[in-house]
Amino acid sequence: MHTIAVLALDQVIPFDLSTPIEVFTRTRLPDGRPGYRIRVCAEQPETDAGAFALRAPWGLEGLEGADTVIVPGTAVPAAPPTPAVLDALRAAAGEGTRIASICTGTFTLAATGLLDGLRVTTHWIAAGLLAATHPELEVDPDVLYVDNGQFLTSAGAAAGLDLCLHMIRRDYGSAVAADAARLSVMPLEREGGQAQFIVPHHAPAPRGSTLEPLLVWLQGNLGSDLTLADIAARSGTSTRTLMRRFREQTGTTPLQWLHRARVRQAQHLLETTRHSVERIGSQVGFGSPTAFRDRFKKTVGVSPQTYRRTFS
């Protein structure tokens, strides 16, 4: 039987802790036998879980001999993991143990150095901090999970379910995973990634900056057919100067900013109106329905129709 050790650190997020416990405990093989045994492990006799404290039956020694170690998320910012925790995770990795993080558990796993050079993910709201704190990682904020073989990372909250079901399918095949998905009232695979759940925003320009009036004007003219030359003329600068100022103050280009603003407005209209997809695309400034659908899916990860079904 496959042994899973779930590591409960101080300030652990209860949802992230309970997700693998529930999903793997309920997994049954075709002959009815359980597919997994669970060990809940902690460094200290009592662990702070925010709304409550918990006493885990295993210490860090519970990671030894496990087939999989799961690191649930913790509150961010949290105290850095102790040397004992880092050593235990590194030792498990050295034995070939599969290690997966849920949500902000990626921060803990990243602190071991085991993820260096790998593509990873975490909750979208913490992705920027993860990238800044660990520039050696390739942080992808748009996906539900990333499987690097021995090391796996997931986005936040319900994405932990997606990751657990993915690991069940790796271990026992699609039929067992589909049965576990039904028990969890979850699809075995969800369309799109984390991008569809991200609250969209623009890279801010400092208040009172030279770009602030231009960004306000752009936001009010999303439906217009605007070129880079039009935007430069409105700002009273050359296109070269405009590009430089946008990079300095927003971290992106004028047209990329405009595309994201249009998609953001389209998301709002899809959520709050019954206008057709074609009409919404035209309202926010896309020249054709095809251009709108392509840009929307590239930015959000799903089609406008799928987004509307999910969020309207």
N, C-alpha and C positions, 0 to 999 in steps of 0.2 A: 504494500500500500504506500502511496505517495505521501510523504510527511511535509507539512507546510508549517513553518515557524513565522508567526506574525509578531513583529517587534513593536511593543508599545513604549514610546518615549514620552517624557514629560511634555505636557501641552498637546498630546495627541488629539486629533480631530475624531470624535466618536464615530461619525459616519464612516470615515475612511477605515477605522479599526474594525467596525462591525461588518463592513461589506465582504471582505474575503472570508471572515469567519462564517457568515451566513451562507454565502454562495458555495464554498467548498464543503461545508458540513452537510449540505443537502444534496450534493452530487452523488448519484448512484450509477453503478455500472449495469450493463444489461442483465446480469444475473441477480441484481438486487444488492450486491455488496457495496459498501461505501468506497468511494474513490480516493478519499483523502482522510488523513488524521491531522488534527490541528493542535499546535502548541502556541499558546500566547505567552510571549517572553517579555521581560522587562529588566532593566538594569538594577532598579531599586525595589524593595519590598512593596512600596506603594507608589503609584504613578498618578500624576495630576492629569485628568482628562477634562479639565474645564468645569463642566457642570457637576462632575462627580470625581471621586478617586477610585482607582481600581487596584486590585491585588492579583497579579499574574501568577499562575502556578509554576512558571519556569523563569529562571534567570537567563543571563546571556548564554549559559551553557546549552540552552535549548536550541540554539542555532546550529550547534555541532551535529552533524549527521543528517540534517534536514535536506530534503530534495529541493525545496524552494524556501527562500526567505522573502517575506513581504514587509516593506517599510511604509506604513501609513503616513499621511501628512501630519504636520504639526502646525501650530499657530506661527505665523510669520509677522515680525521677526521673532525667533525663539532663540534660546541659548544654544550655542553650537554643540554638536554631539561630543560626548566625552571621548578621551583616548580609548577607553575600554570598549565603547560602542563601535568606534571606527576599527579597532583591531579585530573585534569579533566579526564584523562584516567583511573585512579584508581576508580573514582566515577562512570564512565560508566561501568566498570567491575563489581562494586558492585551492579549495577542495573541489571546485567545479560546480558548486551550488548555483542554481538559478536564483537571481535576486531581482525583485520587482519593487518599484515604488509607486505609491498612489498619491496623486495631487502634489502637495509640497514636500512629500517624502523624498522627492528628487533632490532637494537641498541636502538632506542627510546623506544620500547616496553619493552625491557629487563631492561632498567633503572628504570621502575616502580616496578620491582620485581614480576610482574604478571606471568612471564615465568619461574621462578625459579623451577628447577627440571624437566623441560619439554624438550622434543626433539624439536629442532627448525632448521631452515635453513636460509640462506641469500645468497647474491651473492658469488660465490665460491672464488672470489679474496679477499673478506673480511672475510671469514669464520675463518681463523686463528686468526685474530684480535678479532673477536667476542668471540671465545673460550678463548683467553687469557684475555680479558677484563671482561668476565662474566663466570668464571669457574663453576658456579652453573648451567649452561645450558648444555644440550647434543646437540652439534652442528653437524648436518649432512650436509656436503657440497655436497652430491651426488644427492639430490632429487630436484624436481621442487617446491614442497611445502609440508608442514606438517600441518595436521588438528588435533588439540588437542581438538576439540569440541568448546569451547568458544573462544579459541585463535588459530589463524592460522598464519603461516609465509610462505613466498615464497622466492625463489631465485630471481636473478636479471632480469631486462628487460622483455623479452617476458614471463618469468615464471609468471609475474603478471597477464597475460592473462589466463594462466592455472588456477591460483588461483581463479580469478573472475568467470570463467566458472564453476569451481567446486562448488563455493558458490551458483551460480544460480541453479545448479542441486540439491543442498541440499534444496534450497528454493522452487523450482517450478517443479522439475523433469527433466528427461532427454530430453523430447521433447522440452521444452522451452530452455534448455541449448544448445541443438543441433542447434536450430534456431539462438541463439545468437552467437554460434561458426561460423556458416556460414556467418553471417554479419561481423564477425571479420576476416574472411578468415583464420580460425584456425581449426585444428582438435579438437574435443571435448576432446580427450585424446592423448597425445604424447607418443610414445614408449620411454622407457628409462628415465633417469633422467638428472640432471645437469652435472653428471660426463662426459658425452660425449662431453660437451662443454668446459671442463677445459683444459687449456693449460698444458700438463703434464710436470712435472719437477721432479728432484730428490732432496731429502733433501741435501743441500750443505754441503760439508766438508770444513773447513777453508782452505784458500789458504796456501800452504806450510805445511799442516798437514801430518801426517804419512799415511793417507788413500788416499791422492790425487793421487799418482802414480797408486795405485791399481784400483781406480775408472776409471781412464783413460784407463787402460788395460782392465777392464771389458767391458767398452763401446765399445772397439774395438774388443771384442771377444764374442759378444752376441750370435752368431750362434754356438758356441762350446758347447759341452755337459759338463757343469761344475757342480761339486759337492761342498759342503762346504769344504771338504778336499782339493780339487783342489785350491780353492780360498785361503785357509789358507796357503797352500804350496807356492803359488805365493807371498803371503805377508811375508813369512818367520816367521810365528807365529803359535801357536797352535790354534785350532778351538775356544777354550774358550777365548783366548785373542782377536782373531778376532771378535767374537761376542760382547765382551765388547767394543772394539774400535768403531765398527759400531754403537752400541747403543749410545755411547757418542758423536760421531761426526756427525751422520746422523739421529739418532732417529729411526732407523729401523734395520732389520737384513740383512745380506748379500744376502740371497736368495730372500727376499722381494724386496730389491733394484734391484736385477737382474731381477725379474719378471716384475717390473714396467718399467725398462729400455727396456726390450724386447717388452712390449706392446706399449711403446712410439715409438719405431722404427717401429713396425707393423702399428701404426696409420699413420706414415709418408708414408710408402709404400702403404697403402690403398688409401691415398689421391693422391699420385703422380705417381703410376704405374698401369698397367693393369694385373699385376701378379695375379694368382689365390690365393684364400684364403689359400689353402693348401700349395702352394709354399711359401707364405709369412710367414706362421707359421713355416715352416722348416727353412727359411732363418734367422729368429730371434731366433732360438734355442729351439723351442718346439718339443717334441718328437713325437707328433701325432696331426692330425687335431683336434681331440676331446679335447685334452689338451689345444691346442691353443684357441679354441672357448670358452671353459669353463673359462680359465683365462682372456681372453679379456672381456667377458661379465661381469665377477665378478668385474673387474677393471673399465671398461668404462660404464657399465650399459646397453649396447646393443650389439648385435652380430656384428662380423666383416662385414657381408654383409650389415646390416643396417647402420653401421658407414660409409661404402663406399658410399652408396646411398645418405647419408646426406652431406658428405664433399668432395667427389671426384670432 
